């Protein structure tokens, strides 16, 4: 895939020697768009768009549980300090510490799917023309992994579909097409422009973390036509307050996740999942500076993000 690097890119100097094909649609982001987003900040109000991560949290069934295990503690170190600097008179003030071991899939809580997360075809191809046979090692994808993700710093647009339809949250497995996105944009008085991040609210996280409430609204999302609608408008990322962004089960006859396949594999458009949008919706904020900094781990197919919206 022949992708030309723009002459002026505000973030490319930070990226780990990534090939243009590893970056996807985010490579089109221009400094003018970054500055436009900054000018949206007038009140200095910050909205936290992250859900907490904790042991026992609700997780999609195909991902492992999230675990935080105590690794070292003051009592443990005092009884067994090991060799070196915690021993004897040099630590007469009894300085010790706490530390932990985190065991987690990078698709836990609020996160971004990398361009290597989804593959298509017998050759297991992902965006950029990379394939499992040539580009997947024992320690994960060697191209378009989390280490190549750029920081996201641009205009965010809230498409509050639930609000536009006059409901607290969409029913389970509701289908969102272009008409619903257009209605949400009109209701918020906004339009989608190149370089934007589009965030779709279904109301799902209004019930977080009550499992009984969540199950009533799980898997509402956009269909393939809506994904095309967003891509045609030049977004660099699509996010939602759900685990999967798209409607599940899908109506597509041959692909169980056509939106993931199209946006990630064919268009290089990142997917942001479990983005908390209730505060923005309550205050009817539709346009804002959106910032999301991915956790860069080589070989990872997703990355934790703690995004914020600033107005």
C-alpha positions in Angstrom: 0.0 0.0 0.0 1.5 3.3 -1.1 1.0 5.9 1.5 2.6 9.3 1.1 3.8 11.1 4.2 2.4 14.6 4.4 5.0 17.4 4.1 4.0 18.7 7.5 3.0 16.3 10.2 2.7 17.5 13.8 3.4 14.2 15.5 5.5 12.1 13.2 8.8 13.0 14.9 7.6 11.1 18.0 6.6 7.9 16.2 9.0 5.0 16.6 10.6 4.9 13.1 7.3 3.6 11.9 6.6 3.0 8.2 3.8 5.2 6.9 1.7 2.1 6.3 1.8 1.3 10.0 0.1 4.6 11.0 -3.0 4.5 9.0 -5.5 7.4 8.6 -3.9 9.3 11.5 -1.0 10.2 9.2 -3.3 12.7 7.5 -3.6 14.9 10.6 -2.2 18.3 9.9 -1.0 21.0 12.3 -3.9 23.3 11.2 -6.3 20.7 12.6 -4.4 20.5 15.9 -4.5 24.3 16.2 -8.2 24.3 15.3 -8.8 21.9 18.1 -6.9 23.9 20.6 -9.0 27.0 19.8 -12.1 25.1 21.0 -10.9 25.4 24.6 -12.6 28.4 26.1 -13.7 27.4 29.6 -10.8 25.2 30.7 -13.2 22.3 31.7 -11.9 18.8 31.4 -14.1 15.7 31.0 -12.6 12.4 31.9 -13.7 9.8 29.3 -12.2 6.8 31.0 -13.8 3.9 32.9 -11.9 2.4 35.9 -10.0 -0.8 35.5 -10.1 -3.2 38.4 -10.1 -6.9 39.3 -13.5 -8.3 38.7 -14.6 -5.6 36.3 -17.0 -6.6 33.5 -15.1 -8.0 30.5 -16.0 -9.3 27.1 -16.1 -13.1 27.2 -13.2 -13.6 24.7 -10.7 -11.5 26.8 -9.0 -12.7 30.0 -9.8 -11.2 33.4 -8.0 -8.1 34.6 -5.8 -8.8 37.6 -3.8 -6.6 40.0 -1.6 -8.6 42.4 0.4 -7.3 45.3 4.0 -7.9 44.5 6.0 -6.2 47.3 4.8 -4.6 50.5 6.4 -2.9 53.5 5.8 -5.9 55.8 7.2 -8.3 53.2 10.3 -6.2 52.5 11.0 -5.8 56.2 10.9 -9.5 56.8 12.8 -10.3 53.6 14.6 -7.3 52.2 16.9 -9.2 50.0 20.4 -8.0 49.3 21.4 -4.3 49.2 20.0 -0.9 50.0 17.0 -1.8 52.3 19.1 -3.5 54.9 20.8 -2.5 58.1 21.7 0.9 59.5 21.4 2.5 56.0 17.6 2.1 56.4 17.2 3.0 60.1 14.1 5.1 59.1 12.5 1.9 57.7 11.8 3.2 54.2 9.9 0.5 52.2 7.4 0.5 49.3 4.4 -1.1 47.7 4.4 -2.5 44.2 2.2 -4.7 42.1 2.0 -7.0 39.1 -0.8 -6.3 36.6 -2.0 -9.1 34.3 -4.2 -7.7 31.6 -5.2 -7.9 28.0 -4.6 -4.5 26.4 -8.3 -4.5 25.3 -9.4 -3.9 28.9 -11.5 -0.9 29.7 -11.1 2.2 27.7 -8.6 1.4 24.9 -7.7 1.7 21.3 -7.5 -1.2 18.8 -4.3 -1.1 16.8 -4.2 -1.6 13.1 -2.9 -5.1 13.6 -5.7 -6.2 15.9 -8.0 -7.6 13.1 -7.0 -9.7 10.2 -8.9 -10.7 7.0 -8.5 -13.5 4.5 -6.6 -16.8 4.3 -3.3 -14.9 4.6 -4.5 -13.2 7.8 -3.7 -9.7 6.4 -4.0 -6.5 8.4 -3.7 -2.9 7.4 -0.6 -1.9 5.4 -0.4 -5.2 3.6 1.2 -7.0 6.5 0.4 -10.7 7.0 0.7 -13.3 9.8 3.2 -15.4 7.8 5.7 -12.6 7.4 4.9 -10.1 10.1 3.7 -11.9 13.2 6.3 -13.2 15.7 6.2 -15.0 19.0 5.9 -11.7 20.8 3.1 -10.2 18.7 2.8 -8.2 15.4 6.1 -6.7 14.2 4.3 -3.9 12.3 1.4 -1.6 13.1 1.4 -2.6 16.8 0.9 -0.4 19.8 4.4 1.0 19.6 3.6 2.7 16.3 0.4 4.5 17.6 0.5 8.3 17.4 -0.8 10.4 20.2 -4.4 11.6 19.4 -4.7 15.3 19.7 -7.5 16.7 17.5 -11.1 17.8 17.4 -13.6 15.4 18.9 -17.2 15.2 17.9 -19.9 13.6 20.0 -22.6 11.9 18.1 -25.2 11.3 20.8 -27.4 8.8 19.1 -29.3 7.9 22.3 -30.0 11.5 23.0 -31.1 12.2 19.5 -33.6 9.3 19.7 -34.8 10.5 23.1 -33.8 7.5 25.1 -31.4 7.0 28.0 -29.7 4.1 26.3 -30.3 2.1 23.1 -31.8 -1.4 23.4 -29.5 -4.4 23.1 -28.0 -4.9 19.6 -29.6 -1.8 18.1 -28.4 -0.9 14.7 -27.0 2.6 14.0 -26.9 3.5 10.4 -26.1 6.8 8.5 -29.5 8.2 9.2 -29.0 7.9 13.0 -25.6 9.5 12.8 -26.9 12.4 10.7 -29.7 12.9 13.2 -27.2 12.9 16.1 -25.0 15.4 14.3 -27.9 17.7 13.5 -29.2 17.4 17.1 -25.7 18.4 18.4 -25.3 21.2 15.8 -22.1 19.7 14.4 -20.7 18.1 11.2 -17.9 15.6 10.7 -14.8 17.0 9.0 -11.4 15.5 8.0 -9.1 14.8 11.0 -11.9 14.5 13.5 -12.5 11.7 16.0 -16.1 10.7 16.0 -17.4 9.4 19.3 -20.8 7.6 19.3 -22.9 7.5 22.4 -25.4 4.6 22.8 -25.9 5.2 26.6 -24.4 1.8 27.4 -22.0 3.1 30.0 -24.8 4.9 31.9 -25.3 1.6 33.6 -21.6 0.9 34.3 -20.6 -1.4 36.1 -24.0 -3.0 36.9 -23.9 -6.2 34.9 -27.7 -6.6 35.0 -28.2 -3.1 33.5 -25.4 -3.5 31.0 -26.8 -6.6 29.5 -30.0 -4.8 28.5 -28.0 -2.4 26.2 -24.9 -4.4 25.1 -23.7 -4.5 21.5 -25.7 -1.6 20.1 -23.5 0.0 17.4 -22.9 1.2 13.9 -23.4 -0.9 10.8 -21.2 -1.1 7.8 -23.0 1.7 6.0 -22.4 4.0 8.9 -18.7 3.0 8.9 -18.5 4.0 5.3 -20.3 7.3 6.1 -17.8 8.1 8.7 -14.7 7.1 6.6 -15.9 9.2 3.7 -15.8 12.2 5.9 -12.2 11.7 6.8 -12.2 10.7 10.4 -9.0 9.4 11.9 -10.7 7.4 14.6 -14.1 6.2 15.5 -15.0 5.6 19.1 -18.0 4.5 21.1 -19.1 3.8 24.7 -19.4 0.0 23.9 -17.1 -2.9 23.8 -17.3 -3.3 20.1 -18.3 0.0 18.4 -20.4 -2.0 15.9 -23.7 -3.7 16.1 -23.4 -7.3 17.3 -24.5 -9.7 16.0 -24.1 -8.2 12.6 -26.5 -8.3 9.7 -23.6 -9.0 7.4 -23.9 -12.4 5.7 -20.2 -13.5 5.6 -18.3 -11.4 8.2 -19.0 -11.4 12.0 -17.4 -8.0 12.5 -17.5 -6.1 9.2 -17.0 -2.7 10.7 -13.8 -3.7 12.4 -12.6 -5.3 9.2 -13.5 -2.2 7.1 -12.3 0.5 9.4 -9.1 -1.1 10.7 -8.0 -3.3 7.8 -9.2 -1.4 4.7 -9.1 2.2 5.9 -6.6 2.3 8.7 -9.0 4.1 11.0 -8.5 3.4 14.7 -11.3 2.1 16.9 -11.7 3.5 20.5 -13.8 1.3 22.7 -15.5 1.9 26.1 -15.2 5.6 26.0 -17.2 7.2 28.8 -19.4 9.9 27.2 -22.1 10.5 29.8 -20.7 13.7 31.1 -20.4 15.3 27.6 -24.0 14.2 26.8 -25.4 15.6 30.1 -23.8 19.0 29.3 -24.7 18.8 25.6 -21.1 19.3 24.6 -20.7 18.2 21.0 -17.4 19.6 19.9 -14.2 19.7 21.9 -10.4 19.2 22.0 -9.9 15.4 22.2 -6.7 14.0 23.7 -5.8 10.3 24.0 -2.3 9.0 24.7 -1.9 5.3 24.0 0.3 3.0 26.1 3.1 2.1 23.7 3.9 -1.6 24.1 5.8 -3.3 21.3 3.9 -6.3 20.0 0.5 -5.3 21.6 -2.6 -5.3 19.5 -4.3 -2.7 21.7 -3.4 0.1 24.1 -4.9 1.5 27.2 -5.9 5.1 26.8 -7.2 7.6 29.3 -8.8 10.1 27.0 -10.1 13.5 27.9 -12.2 16.2 26.3 -11.4 19.8 27.0 -13.7 22.8 26.3 
